[in-house]
Amino acid sequence: MPTATQTPPAAVPAPARVGPRRLPGPDWLWAALLTLAVTTFRAGTPQLWRDELASWNAASRDTGELIGMLGHVDAVSGLYYLLLHGWVSVFGDSEAMLRLPSALAMAATAALVVAIARNLFDRRTAVFAGLLFALLPVVTRYGTEARSYALVVLAATAATWLLLRALERPGPARWAAYAVPVALSGLLHMVSLLVLLPHALIVLLRWWGQRRGRTVVGFALGAAAGLLPVIPLLLLGRSQAGRQIGWIKTPHLRDLAGLWDNLFASPLVGLGVAATALLPLAWSRGRRPAVELLLIGAVPVAAVYLVSQGSTSYFIDRYVLFTVPAWALLAAAGLAALKPRPVGVAALAALILLGVPDQRHLRTEQAKETADGRAAAAVITKGYRPGDGFVPLRGASERFYMTDFQIEYHLPDRIRMRDVFVRHSAEDSDDLFPVECALPERCLGDTGRIWLVTRGSAKDDAYGRLPADQARALKDHYRVTTSTHVRGLRVSLLERTR
């Protein structure tokens, strides 16, 4: 028993508070709901553009036809197409419904952004991050896009969140959980696997400070487990890369500025994010998490640039879209730390307001596709007769416009036209595009009337950039009776002369 002259033992200091291990209260919920509201507002107004039309066309096929196509083209989008196929079979294929999965993915990402901010910083930063992410123009741009990119952002952000949890308390279950979004990220878009590079650097930095070798082993096993199911897709996708992304040019250093502007769908917002994202590096408090987020944002971009110096280029903004949450978190951390606090609030409001003009444009009919497929389809619908034929602009250098998909999407189901110059349908060819007749004149058959759709202005010839042999066959046997110009397209009705 201690005597009166003895001093009591020193109090044991409380352990340092570890960041929350679960989603923090309602903050993640309002961020998700706000993002969902922003991305679904007038989501059906912009016309589908060619990449979205490819998604619709693929998802509209039956499962066997879709799998057959993926063996020849677009295998890297296969998982997304299969998911979208199931989605449209339940909810339909309107513009809004085609885009809703992307809106839901961005909403879920917003929740994870708030959770990561609470883990690495504090509640004020989490609130700023939730607001900023929800109102970035690029979140609207790809939250209203019938492509896989929003789902990739969700998978990569989930991988980061689960990595942080595993680093807090390493264990087999947490590293196994980490492997799941890594695999999904790679299956949805292979370039997103570059997120493993900054993740590995973060693990090494944490190991350097803690010297816990099991952490490195756990990460290596988790990453390997996530990569394993992606390997077959990597091999197949590599064989298809020339056809699908051969148009992407090898980048130069000056192209980094353009990529940055497009990465935020707004040059002004991109400039504002760049300025505020560097602020957390200027003070000691929060510097470590800021460095980790900077790695997640910058390393994949640098890696894509370097890899694209080879035979195949991947240097395009949407391929590194998964880095946006990290940049938003950095910017939010910088703004939230500004003193006095009203200055940070005002700066956040200013950064959001910079994107308002872009937000408004993203909800216009021409936000994605300038050619008016709706109006062109309406012209055909008004003058259609059973037995009419159809000739869209689909030459070797023009088919990427997907004019045929554009018209077919907007036509009512009751209208069935024979695609005159098609020898084998895309489904029969296990391809995205049909095989056209080598000798167009022999494919005309006895079709009495043909709807010809080409791209161009009101001054352009009705035959536009139609392949020369197809144009010659039509001119020899048909005459143009009406020709209507709508925005970006010319719709002509041809009637047989002999």
Helices and strands as residue ranges (DSSP letters): H 27-40, H 50-59, H 63-70, G 75-77, H 78-91, H 95-120, H 123-134, H 137-143, H 149-168, H 172-188, G 190-195, H 196-210, H 213-227, G 228-230, H 231-245, H 255-263, H 267-277, G 279-282, H 287-307, G 317-323, H 324-336, H 341-354, H 356-361, H 373-383, E 389-392, G 399-401, H 403-410, E 418-419, E 422-424, E 435-436, G 440-443, E 449-455, H 468-477, E 478-486, E 489-496
